[in-house]
Each structure stands twice: as C-alpha cells, then as structure tokens.
Amino acid sequence: MSLIYIDEPVAYDLPKIVQGEDWNWSFTLNNPDGTPVNTSGMSFACMMREKKDDSTTVFTPAIAVASNTITLTIANALTTAQTKTRRLVYDIIQTDSLGNKLALFEGSVAFEGAVTR
C-alpha cells in the first residue's frame, strides 16, 4: 500500500490477524509529487484495542522503517496468546523530529482464533 501525505488519516481495514501466525503489513510514504518521503528523524506508533477508548491494548506491533517503507509486525508468540475472536480498532501515528504528530491510518482489523494450534 502506498500513502501520499494528506491532512487527515486514511480509513483502512488491515488484513486479518490469525492466532499463531506471524503477521505483518507494509506501506510506503510518498510526497504529493510521488517522490519518497524522507523518514529520517521520524518515529511511528500503532496500537490495537477492542474499542477506541479502552485502556487495554491488545497488540502493539513492532515497527521497522526502511527508507520510506514502514512495516508493522506482530510475532506469532503474541498472536498465539490471544484466543478471543474479535474486531479491533487501530491507528498509526507518525511523529516528526520536532515532535509534531500526524495520524496516517485508522480503521479496524479482524482477529480470528485458529483451528490448528
């Protein structure tokens, strides 16, 4: 998936997470002219919860940045520990080198228990 900077987060439902699987999802950041965004000095955060206002986080994906490609990963040890099939909400926040925050994505992701464990 490719994202061109805009003023509000993109509503996007992530690919489903299945119990016991390694899960990852990547996107690239591009400027309006199509050139790669320089992500030097930026950080990214993502949390997944049952409801937006819940205090409990179900997953906090690890985030890797390679040039303008951002990859979210949840290891199978974490997905294995979850057993309840449910729909989660998430957002992805970018923080620039000055501490300014920008919501890039928001939406939902399905979590399903696995038959084979």
N, C-alpha and C positions, 0 to 999 in steps of 0.2 A: 504494500500500500504506500502511496506517496501523498504527502500533505504539503500544500502550498500555504504559507502563512496567511491567516485571516484574523479577523477581530474577535471571533467567538469560537468556542470549541466545536469540533465536528462530532455530530452524533453518529456513533458507530458501534454495532454489536460485535464483540470479539468472537473468534472461533471457540467452540465449546471446549471445556476442560474435562477430561475423563479421569476418574480415580485411578491412581497407579501409573499414569503416563507422565512423561516429561512434556511440558507444554511450553511453546514459545511463539511469539508473534513479533514481526518486524515492520517498521515503517521508515520511510526516508523523508527528510525535511528539505524542501526546496524553496527558494525565493520566488516571487511572482514572475521573474524572467526565466525561471526554470533552472537556474544555477543552484548548486548545493549550498545549503546554509552552513556557515562556519560555526560549528558547535563548541569550539574551544571556550573554556570557561563556563559552559552551561552544565547544569545538572537536571536530572529528570526523576520524577517520583510517580508511583502508581500504587493505589490501594484498592482492594476489592472487598466490599461489605454486602451484607444482606439487604440493608437499607441505607440510604444516604446519611441519615442521622445516627446510625448505630455507632456505639463506642468501640465495638469489637471488629477488628479487621480479620477477614477470613484468609486472604492472601495478600502479601506484599511482594510482587515479582521482583527478582533481581533485574537490574537494567544495565546493559552494556551499550556503549556508544562507540561506533567506528565510523569516523568521518561524519557524514550526515545520515547514517543509518542507526536507528535505535531499536534494540532488541529486548523484549521482555521475556523472562524465563521463570518458570516455576518447576522445581525439581520434583521427581516422582516421589521422593520421601515425604514431601509436603502434600502432594495430591493424594497419596495413599492414606494419610492420616485423616482425611475428610471422608465422611461416609454418607452425608445427607445430600440427596439430590435437591438442587435449588437454583434459583436465578440470582445472580449477584449484580450489583452496580459497581462501576469503576470510573475513575478519571485518570488522566495523565497530565501532570503539571510540569512545565519547563521553568527553570529558574536561571536567569542570565547572570553574568558576572557582577552586576550591580545589585542583585537580589530581587529584581523585578520578576514577578510570576505571571505565567500565561498558561491557561488551560488549553491543551491541544485537542484532546479527545474526551468524550464522556459517553456512557452508554451502559450496556449490560453484557453479561457473559453467563452462559449456562454451565453448571457443574453437574456431572452425572456420575453416579456410582457405577463401578464396573462389575460385570458378571464374573469374570476371571480375576482372581486376586492372588 
